[in-house]
Amino acid sequence: MTSELIIDVKEKEISIALLEDKSLVEYQTEPRSASFAVGNVYMAKVRKVMPGLNASFVDVGYERDAFLHYLDLGNQYQSYAKYLKQVQSDRKKLFPFDKAQRLPDIKKDGSIAQTLAKDDEVLVQIVKEPISTKGPRLTGEISFAGRFLVLMPFHDKVSVSSKIKSGEERTRLKQIVQSVKPKNVGIIVRTVAEGCDGEELRNELSVLMKRWEDVIQKVQKTQKRPQLVYEETGRAVALLRDLFNPTYSAIYVNDNDVYNEIKDYISLIAPSKTSIVKMYDGKTPIFDNFNVTKQLKSGFGKTVNYRHGAYLIIEHTEAMHVVDVNSGNRTRSENGQEQNALDVNLGAADELARQLRLRDMGGIIIVDFIDMHLAEDRQQLYERMCRNMQHDRARHNILPLSKFGLMQITRQRVRPAMDVNVEEVCPTCFGKGTIKSSILFTEQLEHKIDYLVNKVGEKRFTLHLHPYVAAYINKGFWSLKRRWQVRYSLGLRIIESQKLAFLQYEFYDSKGQFIDMKEECDY
């Protein structure tokens, strides 16, 4: 299996698509002004203590207060609290971390009311994004994740991932980390560290320690609360840190800054793979070029079609996701209805595993498969689903089919499910249901071009159109495009864009900046 990462950087947002064997399996998009909050560390203030919940609500700067349960404070909360007081007591000289005292663990059956009070300052890290009506979920056990190691201040233990089975390799890694581990920190050795040499582990450990030292310096120098003291890496780099493996054949980026950021990161974690980072400078939009746009349009929405006419209906409620499997107009199997049901269900298992990753669906998922009477068929479906989910990074649990033919799945949820709305208001009629004759569309475009050239003074620009319309405008030697170029003495480029509706258009200037030329009154 080969993997390709496609990164589309636009003026206002950045979108990331992961392809496995050319099939879209993961997709993330977010405004460039926003940041991915999970992993961020804040020096925050306790807003309210709730003894009944044995928890507190903490202000980290979000619209809704974050939730911090007593059990999430971390065993080393007292050590953190004492050290932070020592750090903030002297704004000029930083109290050395290696001299910090590790105090006894807090009691597991303790009370939040005896540990925290209103307006107390706490160092916390976000472990769950705000979801629906809930604020972020916090932990007081700070950790900094690298590719090979996870560093945890005020711990003293070195642990090795249980997925590394070789006892000899586990011992080797543990000895290397023990020999270079600073005082007052614990280390978790991740699965991908298997086979790494000591130099790689030492380099990453020094990077992670620098992050913790930067946090302490910000806590010392700033008095504003809440205060962001550590921000997780950019979305593209964060995804790479967790996903990167030797099967990556290419990483395509269409922005110079992000390209350099990713190349620097790859050169740090895998110098031999630096060449797979490639700058995309083609004229066709990057997602169109790699067939991502088409897969997005077909992969999201309430109804998802898969092979031989069968389809899934995916509904989301406040409590859970519900998936219904339908055979549709699928041709019946020659081996009877039972074989037909099995074929449809196995196809649904393949598509559902992809959809869970693609939409990042979490929480409880209930799947209503087509009824099957044979126990061996139900077991085969269960095993197929488990095998498909092995590629999923999120923690999950799958139960066999119930007597009602339902499969229950739980999947780790750290942020809202991805929802791409594939149904949109018509860009040419603005929802009115009527437009001017389509034969006049090219005349409207020419009016816009005339306005840009003679009123705005824009001589070079790009016009993005639906592929069918672009083909019509480029048709023939004396095409409409050529006539416009001659008539207005301009450098005009026509770009086919699959994301645009039939009579939709977009203008971009010579620097790639969007020019808004749409006016509802025109229609």
Summary of the structure (lengths in Angstrom):
residues: 523
radius of gyration: 27.7
end to end distance: 48.8
largest distance: 83.3
contacts: 1535
relative contact order: 0.10
helix: 36%
strand: 26%
